[in-house]
């Protein structure tokens, strides 16, 4: 049987369009992924790389059915810890996949006394998948099938858009081209959100934002490594340029959340700088408050593979993301369910999330660095912290 492997993005794993056995929870190595990128780049056919990837990801209904059947068997084998119930569905790329594989959310839930709440992600957290995939019929079917099978799930944890950024953005784009580019990603993310919300009225979506990447130092440490190819394709961006592009993507997500009271956006920009500091620059942990220094990437100490992976975080980094999501979304939602309040969606006014106490609201655009419930930083001050002139 002939297989056509479609590489869906740089360094985020791979998703096979024809071989079910290639759909795995373990991302490919950097070398394997970049080999696929080089091969795919040679087969142009007049379409953009992203268009070819998106077209390649349209799986047949029969293949999706096989995938779902196999995943159902895996679900039965894995089970769920005694007394727990599924509340969260992780959807998205390798950041969601890493949080699922490491059970980052479960660790945080348990640490805060909510160990009976469990997450799922083996079907819908797939490294290498862009927002365009999750907004496709195939991606939507995977989401709706999981939500139909697990009726206690009322939270969709969405991590998507960065693979779109890394496969379509570069420093040569004009302002007009950048606007069109980010509009396209935003439209796909919006489509995924709306699909999730339509499944049942009790579902809320939490958009887990990304933190800064670190390509320059990764390339400097290994000039001939796989990250170097990605950095070249992006136009050799400085940390400030790449941070600015990521900040624009995150701003679009915040806008989407602000338009719907059932959607919460958690801004994680600068979180790794706060958690780990930047030892090479003499900055101790806690010195920089989110959104951190836009001139610096995430510190190597926060990255996977001993700091040599410029895109993914080490386990402690994903735990920090999970904690941030708990403080600004899950705790309020879990408390609301226990107290059976009339607004159990874990969000307050449009674009805001319940504070750690579950009682107040963290309003979008609040003052940067203001303490909210338990002294935690308000990460929802994106507009104030990232002013229009931040990256000029």
Secondary structure, 3 states (H helix, E strand, C coil): CCCCCCCCCCCCCCCCCCCHHHCCCCCCCHHHHHHHHHHHHCCCCCCCHHHHHHHHCCCCHHHHHHHHHHHHHHHHHHCCCCCCEEEEEEEECHHHHHHHHCCHHHHHHHHCCCCCEEEECCCCECCCCCHHHHCCHHHHHHHHHHHHHCCCCCEEEEECCHHHHHHHCCCCCCHHHHHHHHHHHHHHHHHHHHHHHHHCCCCEEEEECCCCCCCHHHHHHCCCCHHHHHHHHCCCCCHHHHHHHHHHHHHHHHHHHHCCCCEEEECCCCHHHHHHCEHHHCECCCCCCCCCCCCCCCCHHHECHHHCCCCCECHHHHHHHHHHHHHHHHHHHHHHHHHCCCCCCCECCCCCEECCCCCCEECCCCCCCCEECCCEECCCCHHHHCCCCCCC
